[in-house]
């Protein structure tokens, strides 16, 4: 009896300690969140500096995450064919990286020459196109006297400011521009070097991915009780499903949209076909707002070349985005995030405002993970306290 009472006291004591620890962590988390909101600008600058330092590691982790699924596929097939584990691991990495390099080489060899020609034609023809637009504006000005006088006054003021700038501020602007160009070149070189290092890092991450997974699992079981550890692991698996399903699906969807845009514009004989297709395909990676971000500059380019073709392109891009939003996107992405349209817009605006373009891309799956955790917790609590029968729900 004494031994049993001793065990009960020890159990109650451990439970009290655990309860107090949870209370401490909750209070500490609330205080930390308050200071994060209070000092967000400084924290954002600090995170940006740390992100710049860890950029090769982040690139490597991103590459490894994207290549993990095909690596697992080829490893499984090679293991089945040879029965050798070590050979399957090494050969799968070689196959995946060779296929990735071949894919980007073929894609680049197909796109780069046309893209270069499109950009060259744009640079050479842009002055004539702007001159044509200016002539049309002047013609409209002569037809409407009042508008002409207002525009002439504004033009005279603009010319005076331009003359003042040429006399005083031009060299200062040139110096600033040269420094910006120099720093831009340095930044591009740094990004290229980080990409190369990131590819090397991704090889090591993919090679040791199972070892890292075992270490993470041991850490989780060391920090939580078995039942809680299983819940944490299940949440991580579900988060991985949401992220991988959305990111890989969105990349595939954007590739299909870019190819469809290229084929359709080629048939219609549109100018800047490759350039516009690349813009539309790349910006389509951004959920919801991406198609419009890519369509606006593309429409302006085509409108400058031919107003009629520009209007046709606007109609075409609206049809293409409807096709993507209602047919292609749902087929590829399905219900990978489980978010409604409102929460998608909310996640993009919030994450985009905090972290820019990267936030707009990963904001939706990140918010999808948060939404899943909250939904699971709410449903669990409702079932536990017997309140689910009072709730009218559509099953979500």
N, C-alpha and C positions, 0 to 999 in steps of 0.2 A: 504493500500500500504506500509506504513511504517513497519507494522508487517511482511509483506511478504519479504521486503528487508532485514529486520533484520534476518529473518530465512535463507535467501540466504547467507548473510555474515557469519552467524554462521556455515552454512554448508561448505562454502568455507574454513573457518578457520579450521574446523575439518578435512577437506580433506588435507589441507596443513600440519597440524600437523601429520596426518597419513602418508603422503608422506615422511616427514622429519624423522619420526620414522623408516620407512622402510629403508630409506637410512642409518640411523645410525646403524640399525641392520645388514645390508649388510656389511658395512665397519667393524663393530665390528667382524662379523663372519669371514671376510677375514683376519683380524689381528690375531684372535684366531687360525685360521687354519695355518697361517704362524708360530706362536709360537709352535703349536703342532708338526709341521714337524721339527722345529728347535730343540725342546727338547723332541723328541719322546721317547728316552731311559728312561729319568727320568719319563715322563708321563706314560710309559708302566709299569715301576716298581711301581709307585704310584697306578695305576689301579690294578696291581696284588695284592698289599697289601690290597687295599679296597675290591677286590674280595675275598681274603682269609677271611677277617672279615665278609663279607656278604654271605659267602658260604652257610650257612643254608637257608637264605632267597632265594638265587638263586636256590637252590635245590627245595625248596618249590614252588616257582613260576613255575619252569619247570615241576614238578609233576602235579601241578594244571592245567597247560596248556594242558598237555597230557591227563589228566583224565576229562577235561571239557566236551568233546563231549559225552563219555559214560554216564557221570553224567546227562547231559541234556536229553539224551535219556531215561534213567530210571526214571528221575523225571517226564517227560511228560507221560510215561506209567502209573506210580503209581498215578499221579494226575487224569488221565482219569478213572482209576479203582476205586479210593476212593473219588475223588472230594475234597480232603483236601490238601491245599497248603503246610502247615507246615509239615504235615506227609510226603508228597512227597519229600520235600527238605532233611529232615533228613534220610529217608529210602533210597533215591538214593545214598547218600554218603556211608551209611553202605554197600549197595549192591556192589557198585563199588570197595570199598577198600577190601571187603571180596573176590570178584572175582579176584582182582589183587594179593592178597596174595595167593589165591589158585593156580593161574596160575604160579606164581614164585616158589611156593612150589613143584608143580608137575614137572615143568621144571627142577628145581634143583635136585629133587629126581631121575629124569631120567638121567640127565647129570652128576651130581657130582661123583657118584661111578665110572662110565666109564672114566670120565676125570681124576680122581685120579689114576686109574689103568694105563691109557695111560701115564701120567707123570711119574709114578713109573717105568714102563717098559722102558721109554725113558732114565731115569737116570741110570738104571742098564745096559741097552744095549748100551748106547752111547760110553763107552770106547772100547768095542769090535768092534763097527762099525768104530770108528776112527782108531783102530788098523788095521782093514781090509783095510781101505783106505790108511793108511801108508804103509802097505805091498805092495799094488798095485803100489804105487808111487815108492817104492824102487825097485820093479821088473822092472818098466819102466826105472829107472835110470841105472840099470845094462845092459839093452839092448842098451842104448845110452851113450857112454863114456863121450862125451863132456858135456852133460847136467849133468851127475853124478858128474863130477869134480866141476862144478859151484855150484851145490846144496850142495856138501860136504863142500866146502869153506864157504858157507853161514851158514850151520849147525854148523861148528866149531865156527864161530863168534857168533852165537846165543847161543851156549853152554857157551862160555866165558862170555857173558853178563848175562846169567842166573846164573852162578856161582857167579859173582860179586853181583848180586841182592840178592841171597840167603845169602851172607855174610854181606851185608851192608843194603840193602833197604827193606828186607822182613818184619821186625818188624814194620817199619814205615808204610808199606802198610797195614799190619794187623790192626794197630791202626786206620788208615783212613777207612778201610773197616768196622771195628766194629762201628765206629761213624756213617758211612753211614747207616748200618743196623739198628742201634738204632734210628736214625732220621726217617728212613723209617717206622719202627714199630710205632713210635709216629704219623707219618703222616697218616698211615692207620687207627689207632685208632681215630684220629681227623676226618677223612673223614666219618668213620662209625657213630660217634656221630653226625656229621653234617647231615648225611642222615636221622637219626632218628628224629632230630629236623626239618629237611626239610619236612618229612612226616606230622609232627604235623602242621607246617606252612601251608602246602597245604590244610589241612582240613579247617583251618580258611579262607584261600583265596577262596576256593570253596564255603564255606558257605556265604561269603560276596561278591561274585563276582558281583551280580547285584547291590549292593550298591556301589561298586567301579566303576562300569560302569556308574551309574548315576552321581557320583561325577565327573568323567572324562568328561562326556557330559556337565555338568553344567560349568565346567572350560573352555571348548572349546567355548561354546556359550558366556561366559563372556569375552573371549579374542578376538573373531572374530565377524564380522557381520553375520547374519543368512545364507546368501548365501555362504560366505567363510567357516562358521562352517560346513555346509552340505558337502562341498568339502573335508574338513579335515576328517570328520567322514567317508565319502565314501572311502577315501584313507586308513584310519585305517582298515576298513572292508576288503578292498581288500588285504592289507598287511597281515591281519590275515588269509585270505583264502590262500594266497601263502604259508605262514609259516606252517599253520596247515596241508595243503594238502601235502606239501613236507615232513615234519618231520614224520607225521604218516604214510604216504605212504612209505617212505624210511625204517622205522622200520619194517613195514609189509613185504616189499620186502626182507629185510635182513633175516627176520625169515624164509621166504619161501626158500630162497637160502641156508640157513644153513640146513634146513630139507632135501632139495633135495640133497645136498652134502652128508649128513649123510646116506641117503637111498642108493645113488649110490655107495658110497665107501664101504658100508656094503655088497652090492651085489657083488662088485668086490674083496672083501676080502683084502682091503688095511690096512696097519698098522696105528695106531694112528687115527682111524676113528673119534672118538668123538672130540679129541683135534683139529684135522685139520678142522672139520666141524665148531667148535666154532670159530676158528681163521678166517675162510672164512666168516662166518655169521656176526661176529662183525665188521671186517674191511670193509665189504660191505656197512656199514652205510656211509662211506666216499665216496662221489660221484666220479666217473671216476677213480681215482687212487686207491681207496680202494680195489678192487678185486686183483690188482697186488701186493699191500702191503701185503695182506693176502696170496696170492699164492706163493710168493717167499720163506718165511720160511717154509711153509707147504711142498713145493716141495723138499726143502733141507732135511727135516726130513725123508720123504719117500725115497728119493734117498740114504740116508745113510743106510736105512734098506734094500732096494732092488732097484738097478738102473733101472731094467726093470719096476717095478711098479711105480717108480718115473717118468719115461717117459710117462707111461700110464696116470698118474695123471695130468701131464702138458697138455696133449691133452684133457683130460676130463675137466679141469678147463677152458681151452680156449672155449670149446663148451658150458659149463655152463654159462660163462660170455656173450657169444654171445646170448644165450637164454634169459638171464636177460636183456641185453641191447636192444634187438630187440623185445621181446615178453612180458616178465613178467613186467619189469620196465615201459614201455610205458602204459601197461594196468592199472597198479596201480597208477602211478604218473600222466600219461597223460601230459597235458601242464600246470602243476601246477605253474611253474616259468616263462614260456614264453621265456626262454633263449635258444640261439643256442649253439652248442657244443663249439665254440670259447669262448663265454662269460662264460660258465660253467668252462672251464679250467682257464680262467683269474681270475674268482672269487675265485676258490680254491687256486691258487698260491698266490694271493694277501692276502686273509684272512688267509690262512695257514701260510704265512710268518710273518704276524703281530700277530696272536693269537694262532698259533699252531694247535693241533688236533681239538679243539673246533671251531676255525675259519674255518677249512676245512669242518666241518659238517654244520655250520650255514651260511657259506659264500655264498653259492648258493642261498638260499631263501632270504638272506639280499640283495644281488645284484639284485635278481629278483624284489624286492620291488623298489629299486632305478631305475631299468630299466623301470618298469611300470610307475613310477611317471614322469620320463623324457619323455617317449613315449607319455603319456597323455598330458603333457604340450606342446610338440612339435606339436602334432596333433591339439590341441586347437588353438595354435597360427597360424598354417597354415590355418585352417578353418576361423579364425577371419580375417586374412588379405587377404583372397581369393587366397592364393598361392598353395592350395592343388591340383588344376587342372594342375599345372605345374610340379608336382612331380610324377615321375614314381614309383609306389609302388606295393608290393605284398600283401598289406593289413595288414602288421605288423608294 
